[in-house]
Amino acid sequence: MASSKQLDLLFHALGHRTRRALLARLSRRPATVTELARPFAMSLPAVSRHIRVLERARLVRRTVDGRVHHCAPNFAPLHTVEAWLRHYRRFWEGQLAALARYTANAAESA
Amino acid sequence: MASSKQLDLLFHALGHRTRRALLARLSRRPATVTELARPFAMSLPAVSRHIRVLERARLVRRTVDGRVHHCAPNFAPLHTVEAWLRHYRRFWEGQLAALARYTANAAESA
């Protein structure tokens, strides 16, 4: 069972479009902070702060080689988010099924 | 496809253990803000602020009846979070499979 702290860090890390975009970029291949900053038109310190939030959630691993910071993604913690979501799936599936029935009935009686 | 804004609001709403606990409580049955505040030993304004964050993410619907605020859960938006996660599943499944192989090999050579 994931700790509350772990889930707080994960959801917080995912709650910003730039951090999700950084993860998407890293899913293609590892990159340096400089390479990550380029397409976002952001300063290195700004990108570095986002990376730090991802690191705290263990979604990114940073290794420092002199002045070059290498970032590699780590998707394993997302498994924890999925496990949390799984608990609620039956609720939203129930809601979506009810909506589909409602729409079908409305179409029939139109 | 979910908008970035929608995902920002959803992940932000889920990124606090109190808000996840409020959702868990509401998954059992709808409740008033007063009923929600009780087990958390929080002030009504504090709980109300958390509810507002959940409302912005459309995870809770609040109806006001005089001074009583009724809250009902809405789990449908979680479907959006799951769709986002799905894209990364192959990555973490790959990582977990590699870990399992490594552990099995280590056990054999021990």
Backbone of each chain as ProteinMPNN parsed JSONL, in Angstrom:
{"seq_chain_A": "MASSKQLDLLFHALGHRTRRALLARLSRRPATVTELARPFAMSLPAVSRHIRVLERARLVRRTVDGRVHHCAPNFAPLHTVEAWLRHYRRFWEGQLAALARYTANAAESA", "coords_chain_A": {"N_chain_A": [[0.852, -1.2, 0.0], [0.608, 2.169, -0.91], [2.093, 5.016, 0.671], [0.489, 7.926, 2.12], [2.001, 10.193, 1.858], [3.691, 9.567, -0.291], [1.775, 9.404, -2.379], [0.839, 12.046, -2.281], [3.152, 13.419, -3.161], [3.451, 12.335, -5.724], [0.995, 12.967, -7.109], [1.119, 15.722, -6.862], [3.448, 16.269, -8.34], [2.574, 15.534, -10.874], [0.701, 17.408, -11.387], [1.128, 19.642, -13.03], [1.346, 21.017, -16.2], [3.788, 21.437, -17.5], [5.542, 19.735, -16.152], [4.412, 17.27, -16.8], [4.852, 17.347, -19.524], [7.626, 17.306, -19.558], [8.078, 14.731, -18.594], [6.931, 13.275, -20.689], [8.663, 13.955, -22.744], [11.022, 12.801, -21.717], [10.297, 10.171, -21.818], [10.828, 9.4, -24.344], [13.663, 9.53, -24.641], [16.466, 9.633, -22.321], [17.761, 12.797, -21.113], [19.721, 15.842, -20.932], [19.484, 18.559, -18.548], [19.749, 20.962, -19.897], [19.079, 20.211, -22.535], [16.429, 19.582, -22.072], [15.362, 22.033, -21.38], [15.347, 23.551, -23.7], [13.109, 23.185, -25.767], [11.047, 24.26, -24.252], [11.35, 26.893, -23.876], [12.203, 27.963, -21.467], [13.948, 29.176, -18.539], [17.047, 27.731, -17.383], [17.156, 27.428, -14.499], [14.386, 27.409, -13.911], [13.425, 25.125, -15.262], [14.951, 23.303, -13.908], [13.872, 23.44, -11.347], [11.337, 22.306, -11.766], [12.169, 19.747, -12.465], [13.233, 18.978, -10.047], [10.937, 18.667, -8.491], [9.825, 16.495, -9.781], [11.809, 14.662, -9.23], [11.592, 14.409, -6.419], [9.241, 12.99, -6.293], [10.159, 10.691, -7.251], [10.043, 10.244, -9.974], [11.854, 11.005, -11.769], [15.316, 10.527, -12.273], [18.296, 12.115, -11.459], [21.573, 12.556, -12.55], [24.724, 13.904, -11.872], [27.3, 15.228, -13.774], [30.024, 16.771, -13.645], [29.329, 19.886, -14.861], [27.126, 19.114, -16.139], [23.836, 18.01, -16.039], [22.25, 15.016, -16.034], [19.161, 13.551, -16.906], [16.977, 10.913, -16.217], [14.037, 9.062, -16.868], [11.703, 7.577, -14.538], [9.312, 5.384, -14.429], [8.074, 3.636, -12.769], [6.831, 4.457, -10.231], [4.323, 5.325, -11.077], [2.678, 3.224, -11.12], [1.705, 3.058, -8.558], [-0.062, 5.211, -8.507], [-1.915, 4.268, -10.307], [-2.895, 2.075, -8.886], [-4.209, 3.361, -6.807], [-6.21, 4.674, -8.253], [-7.627, 2.511, -9.255], [-9.33, 1.618, -7.307], [-11.491, 3.338, -7.532], [-12.559, 2.865, -9.973], [-14.878, 1.318, -10.475], [-16.861, 3.107, -9.715], [-16.772, 5.283, -11.571], [-17.132, 3.861, -13.901], [-19.684, 2.886, -13.519], [-21.078, 5.321, -13.523], [-20.58, 6.203, -16.169], [-21.79, 4.159, -17.619], [-24.458, 4.503, -16.873], [-24.925, 6.969, -18.02], [-24.652, 6.325, -20.727], [-26.834, 4.612, -21.037], [-28.894, 6.412, -20.538], [-28.557, 8.191, -22.682], [-29.063, 6.472, -24.827], [-31.764, 5.814, -24.34], [-32.916, 8.358, -24.574], [-32.451, 8.835, -27.267], [-34.018, 6.86, -28.402], [-36.616, 7.654, -27.686], [-36.844, 9.968, -29.043]], "CA_chain_A": [[0.0, 0.0, 0.0], [1.399, 3.397, -0.99], [1.857, 5.952, 1.769], [-0.17, 9.174, 1.748], [3.086, 11.103, 1.486], [4.1, 9.174, -1.643], [0.722, 9.817, -3.305], [0.862, 13.518, -2.319], [4.277, 13.841, -4.003], [3.194, 11.924, -7.105], [-0.073, 13.775, -7.713], [1.605, 17.101, -6.96], [4.391, 16.322, -9.464], [1.848, 15.399, -12.143], [-0.307, 18.468, -11.475], [1.582, 20.805, -13.793], [1.508, 20.552, -17.595], [5.213, 21.424, -17.887], [6.171, 18.51, -15.634], [3.934, 16.138, -17.609], [5.541, 17.443, -20.825], [9.016, 16.853, -19.337], [8.022, 13.26, -18.526], [6.657, 12.774, -22.041], [9.939, 14.113, -23.467], [11.985, 11.816, -21.203], [9.865, 8.807, -22.173], [11.465, 9.087, -25.632], [15.022, 9.15, -24.227], [17.049, 10.485, -21.284], [18.239, 14.075, -21.639], [20.306, 16.755, -19.945], [18.571, 19.654, -18.208], [19.859, 21.927, -20.994], [18.26, 19.708, -23.654], [15.016, 19.645, -21.675], [14.927, 23.432, -21.306], [15.278, 24.165, -25.03], [11.791, 23.338, -26.412], [10.067, 24.906, -23.376], [11.662, 28.33, -23.787], [12.27, 28.32, -20.044], [15.312, 29.3, -18.022], [17.548, 26.497, -16.765], [16.699, 27.253, -13.112], [12.949, 27.081, -13.883], [13.312, 23.71, -15.628], [15.589, 22.546, -12.834], [12.907, 23.366, -10.235], [10.321, 21.301, -12.137], [12.838, 18.446, -12.389], [13.371, 18.648, -8.63], [9.626, 18.178, -8.037], [9.708, 15.134, -10.339], [12.767, 13.819, -8.484], [11.043, 14.122, -5.09], [8.214, 11.95, -6.494], [10.928, 9.571, -7.827], [9.678, 10.031, -11.374], [13.065, 11.312, -12.537], [16.607, 10.371, -11.581], [19.266, 13.057, -12.012], [22.977, 12.294, -12.206], [25.487, 15.113, -12.17], [28.621, 14.924, -14.33], [30.604, 18.115, -13.779], [28.243, 20.877, -14.91], [26.022, 18.554, -16.927], [22.867, 17.233, -15.258], [21.541, 14.049, -16.871], [17.884, 13.14, -16.323], [16.372, 9.699, -16.765], [12.705, 8.891, -16.291], [11.42, 6.364, -13.774], [7.849, 5.36, -14.47], [7.535, 2.648, -11.817], [5.89, 4.973, -9.226], [2.971, 5.549, -11.619], [1.95, 2.022, -10.751], [1.051, 3.426, -7.305], [-1.195, 6.068, -8.857], [-2.919, 3.404, -10.925], [-3.51, 1.261, -7.829], [-5.152, 4.242, -6.109], [-7.339, 4.908, -9.167], [-8.366, 1.268, -9.484], [-10.367, 1.555, -6.281], [-12.634, 4.175, -7.911], [-12.983, 2.587, -11.343], [-16.275, 0.858, -10.526], [-17.768, 4.256, -9.585], [-16.923, 6.046, -12.818], [-17.707, 2.977, -14.922], [-21.128, 2.906, -13.24], [-21.61, 6.61, -13.986], [-20.526, 6.269, -17.635], [-22.794, 3.212, -18.12], [-25.766, 5.131, -16.665], [-25.013, 8.04, -19.02], [-24.865, 5.677, -22.021], [-28.228, 4.143, -21.042], [-29.729, 7.612, -20.622], [-28.449, 8.711, -24.053], [-29.761, 5.509, -25.698], [-33.203, 5.995, -24.106], [-33.296, 9.662, -25.122], [-32.422, 8.695, -28.724], [-35.18, 6.045, -28.775], [-37.874, 8.365, -27.517], [-36.829, 11.216, -29.856]], "C_chain_A": [[0.888, 1.251, 0.0], [1.095, 4.291, 0.207], [1.172, 7.197, 1.224], [0.852, 10.169, 1.219], [3.514, 10.861, 0.03], [3.065, 9.643, -2.682], [0.641, 11.338, -3.403], [1.948, 13.996, -3.288], [4.02, 13.522, -5.469], [2.141, 12.814, -7.763], [0.382, 15.228, -7.862], [2.548, 17.234, -8.178], [3.66, 16.299, -10.809], [0.896, 16.574, -12.402], [0.152, 19.73, -12.18], [1.921, 20.339, -15.206], [2.97, 20.51, -18.032], [5.881, 20.147, -17.394], [5.688, 17.283, -16.391], [4.625, 16.148, -18.973], [6.991, 16.979, -20.694], [9.055, 15.323, -19.272], [7.822, 12.655, -19.911], [7.936, 12.837, -22.88], [10.936, 13.044, -23.042], [11.577, 10.387, -21.545], [10.45, 8.41, -23.533], [12.929, 8.706, -25.424], [15.54, 10.11, -23.152], [17.641, 11.751, -21.899], [18.915, 14.875, -20.533], [19.285, 17.856, -19.66], [18.575, 20.708, -19.315], [19.004, 21.501, -22.187], [16.767, 19.817, -23.333], [14.499, 21.078, -21.734], [14.611, 24.002, -22.685], [13.851, 24.294, -25.589], [10.769, 24.087, -25.546], [10.286, 26.415, -23.271], [11.617, 28.788, -22.337], [13.729, 28.455, -19.64], [15.732, 27.96, -17.431], [17.083, 26.355, -15.317], [15.221, 26.863, -13.018], [12.741, 25.606, -14.214], [13.857, 22.852, -14.49], [14.65, 22.402, -11.64], [11.832, 22.323, -10.52], [10.914, 19.888, -12.019], [12.949, 18.012, -10.926], [12.057, 18.095, -8.058], [9.408, 16.743, -8.537], [10.643, 14.172, -9.605], [12.208, 13.43, -7.115], [9.976, 13.031, -5.165], [8.837, 10.679, -7.086], [10.542, 9.237, -9.264], [10.855, 10.333, -12.303], [14.276, 11.055, -11.654], [17.603, 11.302, -12.266], [20.664, 12.608, -11.601], [23.784, 13.479, -12.702], [26.893, 14.727, -12.593], [29.277, 16.273, -14.625], [29.472, 19.12, -13.764], [27.033, 20.344, -15.658], [25.13, 17.684, -16.036], [22.08, 16.324, -16.204], [20.261, 13.609, -16.17], [17.383, 11.888, -17.02], [15.008, 9.518, -16.099], [12.623, 7.596, -15.482], [9.902, 6.27, -13.638], [7.231, 4.426, -13.439], [6.572, 3.245, -10.792], [4.472, 5.22, -9.757], [2.063, 4.359, -11.351], [1.125, 2.285, -9.469], [-0.189, 4.285, -7.552], [-2.31, 5.205, -9.452], [-3.644, 2.556, -9.867], [-4.532, 2.095, -7.048], [-6.416, 4.43, -6.958], [-8.248, 3.696, -9.288], [-9.56, 1.146, -8.534], [-11.647, 2.286, -6.723], [-13.21, 3.822, -9.277], [-14.457, 2.187, -11.413], [-17.255, 2.032, -10.421], [-17.929, 4.973, -10.915], [-17.449, 5.163, -13.937], [-19.222, 2.923, -14.758], [-21.761, 4.18, -13.777], [-21.66, 6.679, -15.508], [-21.566, 5.334, -18.253], [-24.188, 3.825, -18.003], [-25.992, 6.219, -17.713], [-25.311, 7.457, -20.403], [-26.322, 5.189, -22.139], [-29.179, 5.321, -21.25], [-29.754, 8.136, -22.055], [-29.195, 7.805, -25.023], [-31.272, 5.68, -25.565], [-33.709, 7.279, -24.73], [-33.388, 9.583, -26.649], [-33.656, 7.912, -29.197], [-36.484, 6.826, -28.729], [-37.927, 9.668, -28.329], [-37.616, 11.016, -31.146]], "O_chain_A": [[1.804, 1.37, 0.813], [-0.034, 4.316, 0.698], [1.255, 7.496, 0.033], [0.597, 10.892, 0.256], [3.674, 11.792, -0.759], [3.421, 10.201, -3.719], [0.401, 11.873, -4.485], [1.704, 14.863, -4.127], [4.326, 14.324, -6.351], [2.368, 13.353, -8.847], [0.075, 15.884, -8.858], [2.45, 18.193, -8.943], [4.073, 16.96, -11.762], [0.355, 16.715, -13.499], [-0.405, 20.801, -11.935], [2.683, 19.39, -15.391], [3.357, 19.66, -18.834], [6.682, 19.541, -18.106], [6.46, 16.349, -16.607], [4.946, 15.092, -19.517], [7.528, 16.34, -21.6], [9.958, 14.697, -19.828], [8.453, 11.66, -20.266], [8.254, 11.909, -23.623], [11.615, 12.448, -23.879], [12.42, 9.49, -21.561], [10.555, 7.223, -23.841], [13.394, 7.696, -25.953], [15.106, 11.26, -23.08], [17.984, 11.765, -23.082], [18.707, 14.616, -19.348], [18.345, 18.061, -20.427], [17.533, 21.281, -19.636], [18.295, 22.316, -22.777], [15.951, 20.106, -24.208], [13.345, 21.315, -22.09], [13.716, 24.836, -22.827], [13.415, 25.412, -25.864], [9.729, 24.506, -26.055], [9.494, 27.122, -22.647], [11.075, 29.846, -22.016], [14.626, 27.929, -20.298], [14.892, 27.155, -17.029], [16.654, 25.27, -14.926], [14.841, 26.079, -12.149], [11.978, 24.914, -13.539], [13.293, 21.81, -14.155], [14.632, 21.356, -10.99], [11.456, 21.551, -9.638], [10.258, 18.961, -11.543], [12.783, 16.836, -10.603], [12.066, 17.172, -7.244], [8.88, 15.894, -7.818], [10.303, 13.009, -9.388], [12.327, 12.28, -6.693], [9.817, 12.244, -4.232], [8.133, 9.714, -7.384], [10.693, 8.101, -9.715], [10.844, 9.961, -13.476], [14.263, 11.327, -10.454], [17.743, 11.287, -13.489], [20.905, 12.313, -10.431], [23.563, 13.99, -13.799], [27.595, 14.004, -11.886], [29.109, 16.839, -15.705], [28.732, 19.213, -12.785], [26.027, 21.041, -15.796], [25.597, 16.758, -15.374], [21.339, 16.8, -17.064], [20.275, 13.324, -14.973], [17.363, 11.808, -18.249], [14.849, 9.79, -14.909], [13.375, 6.65, -15.715], [9.29, 6.981, -12.84], [6.014, 4.419, -13.25], [5.565, 2.606, -10.489], [3.526, 5.313, -8.974], [0.838, 4.478, -11.357], [0.004, 1.797, -9.326], [-1.222, 4.116, -6.903], [-3.487, 5.386, -9.143], [-4.854, 2.349, -9.949], [-5.592, 1.593, -6.675], [-7.537, 4.357, -6.453], [-9.467, 3.821, -9.406], [-10.628, 0.651, -8.894], [-12.75, 1.901, -6.335], [-14.216, 4.392, -9.701], [-15.195, 2.647, -12.285], [-18.354, 1.968, -10.971], [-19.047, 5.248, -11.353], [-18.141, 5.649, -14.831], [-19.957, 2.916, -15.745], [-22.824, 4.15, -14.398], [-22.643, 7.148, -16.082], [-22.16, 5.658, -19.282], [-25.007, 3.691, -18.912], [-27.098, 6.378, -18.231], [-26.111, 8.008, -21.159], [-26.955, 5.329, -23.185], [-30.132, 5.244, -22.025], [-30.81, 8.48, -22.585], [-29.875, 8.284, -25.93], [-31.984, 5.69, -26.569], [-34.78, 7.31, -25.337], [-34.278, 10.179, -27.255], [-34.259, 8.229, -30.223], [-37.342, 6.69, -29.601], [-38.931, 10.38, -28.304], [-37.721, 11.938, -31.955]]}, "seq_chain_B": "MASSKQLDLLFHALGHRTRRALLARLSRRPATVTELARPFAMSLPAVSRHIRVLERARLVRRTVDGRVHHCAPNFAPLHTVEAWLRHYRRFWEGQLAALARYTANAAESA", "coords_chain_B": {"N_chain_B": [[-9.679, 13.821, -26.035], [-8.202, 14.891, -23.052], [-7.946, 18.216, -21.776], [-4.979, 20.148, -21.007], [-5.366, 21.863, -18.917], [-7.551, 20.717, -17.559], [-6.376, 18.307, -16.671], [-4.374, 19.41, -15.045], [-5.964, 20.548, -13.013], [-7.218, 18.254, -11.998], [-5.081, 16.53, -11.121], [-3.923, 18.271, -9.292], [-6.02, 18.532, -7.442], [-6.101, 15.938, -6.433], [-3.738, 15.774, -5.146], [-3.479, 16.024, -2.367], [-3.687, 14.615, 0.782], [-5.914, 14.979, 2.452], [-7.935, 15.769, 0.697], [-8.139, 13.478, -0.849], [-9.054, 11.762, 1.12], [-11.513, 12.918, 1.68], [-12.851, 12.402, -0.71], [-12.892, 9.611, -0.582], [-14.52, 9.288, 1.629], [-16.895, 10.406, 0.593], [-17.415, 8.58, -1.373], [-18.727, 6.593, -0.121], [-21.221, 7.688, 0.749], [-23.186, 10.634, -0.175], [-22.676, 13.786, 1.542], [-23.007, 16.451, 3.971], [-21.126, 19.535, 4.276], [-20.582, 20.008, 6.945], [-20.853, 17.432, 8.046], [-18.721, 16.25, 6.744], [-16.578, 17.625, 7.82], [-16.373, 16.808, 10.465], [-14.98, 14.133, 11.121], [-12.409, 14.879, 10.457], [-11.446, 16.727, 12.141], [-11.221, 19.415, 11.473], [-11.619, 22.929, 10.714], [-14.737, 24.338, 9.53], [-14.378, 26.267, 7.39], [-11.85, 25.461, 6.439], [-12.276, 22.829, 5.526], [-14.151, 23.458, 3.618], [-12.628, 24.882, 1.797], [-10.983, 22.853, 0.758], [-12.983, 21.33, -0.432], [-13.746, 23.09, -2.388], [-11.564, 23.026, -4.122], [-11.794, 20.416, -5.034], [-14.235, 20.701, -6.322], [-13.571, 22.444, -8.412], [-12.124, 20.725, -9.986], [-14.131, 19.199, -10.807], [-14.763, 16.964, -9.318], [-16.389, 16.885, -7.216], [-19.737, 17.761, -6.517], [-21.469, 20.543, -5.333], [-24.37, 21.442, -3.635], [-26.405, 24.065, -2.485], [-28.462, 24.541, 0.229], [-30.16, 26.66, 1.819], [-28.423, 27.207, 4.72], [-27.097, 24.911, 4.573], [-24.673, 22.93, 3.056], [-24.602, 20.603, 0.607], [-22.714, 17.829, -0.466], [-21.819, 15.917, -3.253], [-20.192, 13.132, -4.729], [-18.327, 12.963, -7.817], [-17.172, 10.814, -9.937], [-16.518, 10.49, -12.544], [-14.559, 12.197, -13.908], [-12.151, 10.98, -13.233], [-11.634, 9.07, -15.025], [-10.332, 10.383, -17.066], [-7.836, 10.824, -15.902], [-6.983, 8.215, -15.745], [-6.811, 7.599, -18.462], [-4.67, 9.208, -19.202], [-2.634, 8.028, -17.699], [-2.525, 5.509, -18.862], [-1.043, 5.672, -21.161], [1.55, 5.512, -20.216], [1.803, 3.042, -19.131], [3.057, 0.807, -20.384], [5.734, 1.466, -20.014], [6.206, 1.375, -17.184], [5.447, -1.222, -16.715], [7.336, -2.607, -18.188], [9.627, -1.899, -16.716], [9.034, -3.09, -14.229], [8.895, -5.767, -14.956], [11.527, -6.227, -15.74], [12.782, -5.916, -13.3], [11.705, -8.075, -11.899], [12.815, -10.192, -13.356], [15.509, -9.78, -12.799], [15.546, -10.212, -10.028], [14.782, -12.892, -9.933], [16.949, -14.09, -11.272], [19.01, -13.405, -9.508], [18.256, -14.856, -7.283], [18.536, -17.447, -8.219], [21.301, -17.656, -8.66], [22.234, -17.484, -6.119]], "CA_chain_B": [[-8.426, 14.083, -25.323], [-8.374, 15.844, -21.963], [-7.106, 19.404, -21.897], [-3.928, 20.272, -19.995], [-5.994, 22.572, -17.791], [-8.358, 19.718, -16.85], [-5.45, 17.408, -15.974], [-3.75, 20.196, -13.971], [-6.938, 20.669, -11.915], [-7.459, 16.927, -11.421], [-3.911, 16.072, -10.359], [-3.778, 19.167, -8.145], [-7.06, 18.171, -6.46], [-5.772, 14.633, -5.833], [-2.416, 15.868, -4.542], [-3.518, 16.31, -0.922], [-4.311, 13.436, 1.426], [-7.241, 15.32, 2.994], [-8.912, 15.75, -0.395], [-8.382, 12.071, -1.216], [-9.869, 11.187, 2.192], [-12.874, 13.434, 1.487], [-13.424, 11.627, -1.827], [-13.147, 8.252, -0.087], [-15.711, 9.405, 2.488], [-18.054, 10.658, -0.268], [-17.707, 7.396, -2.196], [-19.69, 5.774, 0.642], [-22.49, 8.371, 0.475], [-23.102, 12.096, -0.139], [-22.642, 14.325, 2.901], [-22.92, 17.905, 4.077], [-19.776, 19.982, 4.629], [-20.479, 19.809, 8.398], [-20.586, 15.999, 8.265], [-17.37, 15.95, 6.235], [-15.567, 18.26, 8.678], [-16.299, 16.153, 11.771], [-13.898, 13.171, 11.388], [-11.093, 15.419, 10.122], [-11.059, 17.704, 13.162], [-10.83, 20.645, 10.77], [-12.654, 23.963, 10.724], [-15.59, 24.319, 8.338], [-13.765, 26.966, 6.235], [-10.73, 24.671, 5.895], [-12.862, 21.742, 4.725], [-14.821, 24.084, 2.486], [-11.59, 25.211, 0.801], [-10.618, 21.602, 0.076], [-14.112, 20.954, -1.29], [-13.728, 23.981, -3.558], [-10.542, 22.508, -5.045], [-12.401, 19.22, -5.656], [-15.291, 21.18, -7.229], [-12.943, 22.997, -9.631], [-11.724, 19.569, -10.796], [-15.408, 18.508, -11.083], [-14.821, 15.678, -8.611], [-17.47, 17.035, -6.222], [-20.779, 18.744, -6.838], [-22.016, 21.098, -4.096], [-25.639, 22.15, -3.769], [-26.606, 24.845, -1.271], [-29.862, 24.553, 0.659], [-30.094, 27.552, 2.989], [-27.046, 27.238, 5.236], [-26.535, 23.556, 4.478], [-24.008, 22.632, 1.783], [-24.577, 19.173, 0.34], [-21.667, 17.448, -1.41], [-21.943, 14.595, -3.872], [-18.985, 12.877, -5.515], [-18.448, 12.737, -9.255], [-15.913, 10.124, -10.213], [-16.291, 10.386, -13.989], [-13.307, 12.789, -14.41], [-10.982, 10.12, -12.969], [-11.446, 8.364, -16.28], [-9.349, 11.202, -17.772], [-6.544, 10.547, -15.283], [-6.611, 6.857, -16.161], [-6.418, 7.64, -19.875], [-3.323, 9.778, -19.227], [-1.729, 7.011, -17.147], [-2.475, 4.341, -19.747], [0.034, 5.91, -22.104], [2.842, 5.19, -19.6], [1.779, 1.715, -18.503], [4.08, -0.089, -20.959], [7.043, 1.801, -19.456], [6.423, 0.842, -15.843], [5.36, -2.681, -16.787], [8.658, -3.015, -18.649], [10.558, -1.752, -15.591], [8.717, -4.081, -13.196], [9.252, -7.082, -15.501], [12.991, -6.303, -15.685], [13.114, -6.083, -11.885], [11.337, -9.448, -11.535], [13.827, -11.07, -13.969], [16.743, -9.565, -12.058], [15.379, -10.855, -8.726], [14.763, -14.343, -10.174], [18.331, -14.466, -11.581], [19.806, -13.257, -8.29], [17.864, -15.96, -6.392], [19.111, -18.677, -8.792], [22.755, -17.704, -8.509], [22.588, -17.376, -4.683]], "C_chain_B": [[-8.661, 15.153, -24.253], [-7.471, 17.047, -22.182], [-6.078, 19.402, -20.775], [-4.495, 20.888, -18.73], [-6.763, 21.582, -16.902], [-7.457, 18.785, -16.033], [-4.734, 18.133, -14.837], [-4.69, 20.241, -12.76], [-7.144, 19.33, -11.212], [-6.28, 16.48, -10.557], [-3.71, 16.964, -9.124], [-4.787, 18.79, -7.051], [-6.698, 16.88, -5.724], [-4.475, 14.679, -5.035], [-2.398, 16.249, -3.075], [-4.31, 15.199, -0.244], [-5.702, 13.738, 1.993], [-8.29, 15.268, 1.892], [-9.178, 14.318, -0.86], [-9.263, 11.4, -0.156], [-11.324, 11.659, 2.07], [-13.567, 12.671, 0.354], [-13.785, 10.212, -1.369], [-14.408, 8.247, 0.778], [-16.965, 9.566, 1.634], [-18.396, 9.453, -1.14], [-18.676, 6.467, -1.45], [-21.089, 6.361, 0.527], [-22.302, 9.882, 0.54], [-23.193, 12.606, 1.3], [-22.648, 15.845, 2.858], [-21.481, 18.265, 4.468], [-19.548, 19.768, 6.131], [-20.16, 18.342, 8.717], [-19.169, 15.628, 7.827], [-16.298, 16.466, 7.191], [-15.317, 17.438, 9.941], [-15.103, 15.201, 11.933], [-12.498, 13.737, 11.151], [-10.584, 16.418, 11.165], [-10.521, 18.972, 12.507], [-11.968, 21.644, 10.893], [-13.499, 23.84, 9.455], [-14.946, 25.08, 7.17], [-12.628, 26.166, 5.608], [-11.265, 23.535, 5.027], [-13.489, 22.319, 3.463], [-13.812, 24.45, 1.387], [-11.158, 23.963, 0.03], [-11.732, 21.171, -0.885], [-14.111, 21.81, -2.562], [-12.702, 23.511, -4.6], [-11.085, 21.266, -5.777], [-13.5, 19.63, -6.646], [-14.697, 21.697, -8.536], [-12.507, 21.872, -10.56], [-12.943, 18.732, -11.181], [-15.501, 17.134, -10.418], [-15.908, 15.698, -7.542], [-18.464, 18.056, -6.751], [-21.391, 19.207, -5.521], [-23.354, 21.754, -4.405], [-25.92, 22.818, -2.425], [-28.097, 24.94, -0.984], [-29.899, 25.362, 1.956], [-28.654, 27.626, 3.466], [-26.362, 25.882, 5.117], [-25.95, 23.327, 3.081], [-23.902, 21.118, 1.62], [-23.501, 18.868, -0.705], [-21.908, 16.046, -1.938], [-20.688, 14.368, -4.716], [-19.322, 12.715, -6.99], [-17.13, 12.114, -9.708], [-15.571, 10.077, -11.705], [-14.965, 11.016, -14.452], [-12.063, 11.923, -14.166], [-10.639, 9.269, -14.19], [-10.349, 9.055, -17.114], [-7.935, 10.948, -17.244], [-6.063, 9.166, -15.729], [-6.136, 6.836, -17.617], [-4.998, 8.204, -20.008], [-2.294, 8.734, -18.789], [-1.473, 5.87, -18.125], [-1.288, 4.434, -20.712], [1.394, 5.446, -21.546], [2.917, 3.771, -19.052], [2.885, 0.807, -19.039], [5.469, 0.204, -20.384], [7.223, 1.168, -18.072], [6.271, -0.674, -15.829], [6.696, -3.257, -17.246], [9.66, -2.986, -17.504], [10.314, -2.839, -14.546], [9.087, -5.491, -13.665], [10.766, -7.281, -15.423], [13.45, -6.563, -14.246], [12.839, -7.524, -11.441], [12.366, -10.441, -12.093], [15.13, -10.999, -13.181], [16.694, -10.31, -10.728], [15.44, -12.37, -8.876], [16.192, -14.832, -10.451], [19.203, -14.442, -10.332], [19.523, -14.428, -7.348], [18.502, -17.27, -6.873], [20.613, -18.793, -8.534], [23.195, -17.604, -7.043], [22.884, -18.771, -4.117]], "O_chain_B": [[-9.252, 16.197, -24.53], [-6.367, 16.918, -22.71], [-6.26, 18.76, -19.741], [-4.152, 20.489, -17.618], [-6.647, 21.601, -15.677], [-7.729, 18.505, -14.865], [-4.506, 17.547, -13.779], [-4.269, 20.002, -11.628], [-7.233, 19.272, -9.985], [-6.461, 16.097, -9.401], [-3.37, 16.474, -8.047], [-4.437, 18.737, -5.872], [-6.961, 16.75, -4.528], [-4.148, 13.728, -4.325], [-1.387, 16.753, -2.586], [-5.435, 14.883, -0.632], [-6.569, 12.864, 2.014], [-9.401, 14.784, 2.109], [-10.305, 13.98, -1.224], [-10.113, 10.573, -0.483], [-12.252, 10.893, 2.326], [-14.746, 12.335, 0.462], [-14.84, 9.684, -1.719], [-15.244, 7.349, 0.686], [-17.987, 8.938, 1.911], [-19.532, 9.315, -1.594], [-19.361, 5.653, -2.069], [-22.043, 5.638, 0.242], [-21.394, 10.373, 1.21], [-23.731, 11.923, 2.172], [-22.331, 16.45, 1.834], [-20.72, 17.414, 4.929], [-18.452, 19.393, 6.545], [-19.304, 18.053, 9.554], [-18.506, 14.803, 8.455], [-15.251, 15.842, 7.361], [-14.19, 17.375, 10.432], [-14.272, 15.436, 12.81], [-11.51, 13.15, 11.591], [-9.45, 16.891, 11.09], [-9.506, 19.527, 12.928], [-13.117, 21.278, 11.138], [-13.045, 23.31, 8.44], [-14.967, 24.576, 6.047], [-12.455, 26.184, 4.39], [-10.769, 23.303, 3.925], [-13.376, 21.746, 2.38], [-14.111, 24.34, 0.198], [-10.987, 24.003, -1.189], [-11.468, 20.712, -1.996], [-14.427, 21.335, -3.652], [-12.945, 23.59, -5.804], [-10.865, 21.092, -6.975], [-13.677, 18.988, -7.682], [-15.224, 21.441, -9.618], [-12.516, 22.034, -11.78], [-12.807, 17.681, -11.807], [-16.221, 16.253, -10.889], [-16.299, 14.651, -7.025], [-18.093, 19.069, -7.345], [-21.785, 18.388, -4.69], [-23.453, 22.542, -5.345], [-25.706, 22.227, -1.367], [-28.887, 25.359, -1.83], [-29.697, 24.824, 3.045], [-27.766, 28.049, 2.726], [-25.205, 25.719, 5.504], [-26.627, 23.503, 2.068], [-23.212, 20.441, 2.382], [-23.394, 19.568, -1.711], [-22.166, 15.112, -1.179], [-20.181, 15.298, -5.343], [-20.447, 12.376, -7.358], [-16.114, 12.796, -9.844], [-14.471, 9.674, -12.083], [-14.295, 10.438, -15.308], [-11.038, 12.114, -14.821], [-9.508, 8.814, -14.357], [-9.548, 8.395, -17.776], [-6.973, 10.866, -18.007], [-4.889, 8.976, -16.048], [-5.178, 6.142, -17.957], [-4.216, 7.73, -20.833], [-1.241, 8.572, -19.406], [-0.367, 5.338, -18.21], [-0.632, 3.443, -21.031], [2.276, 5.041, -22.303], [3.964, 3.343, -18.567], [3.566, 0.124, -18.273], [6.295, -0.703, -20.277], [8.233, 0.517, -17.801], [6.902, -1.346, -15.013], [7.134, -4.289, -16.738], [10.446, -3.917, -17.331], [11.259, -3.441, -14.037], [9.539, -6.313, -12.869], [11.237, -8.367, -15.084], [14.384, -7.329, -14.008], [13.628, -8.12, -10.707], [12.746, -11.399, -11.42], [15.772, -12.018, -12.926], [17.664, -10.959, -10.336], [16.061, -13.058, -8.066], [16.603, -15.868, -9.927], [20.025, -15.331, -10.116], [20.432, -14.935, -6.692], [18.948, -18.091, -6.07], [21.127, -19.87, -8.232], [24.391, -17.636, -6.753], [23.2, -18.903, -2.934]]}, "name": "protein", "num_of_chains": 2, "seq": "MASSKQLDLLFHALGHRTRRALLARLSRRPATVTELARPFAMSLPAVSRHIRVLERARLVRRTVDGRVHHCAPNFAPLHTVEAWLRHYRRFWEGQLAALARYTANAAESAMASSKQLDLLFHALGHRTRRALLARLSRRPATVTELARPFAMSLPAVSRHIRVLERARLVRRTVDGRVHHCAPNFAPLHTVEAWLRHYRRFWEGQLAALARYTANAAESA"}
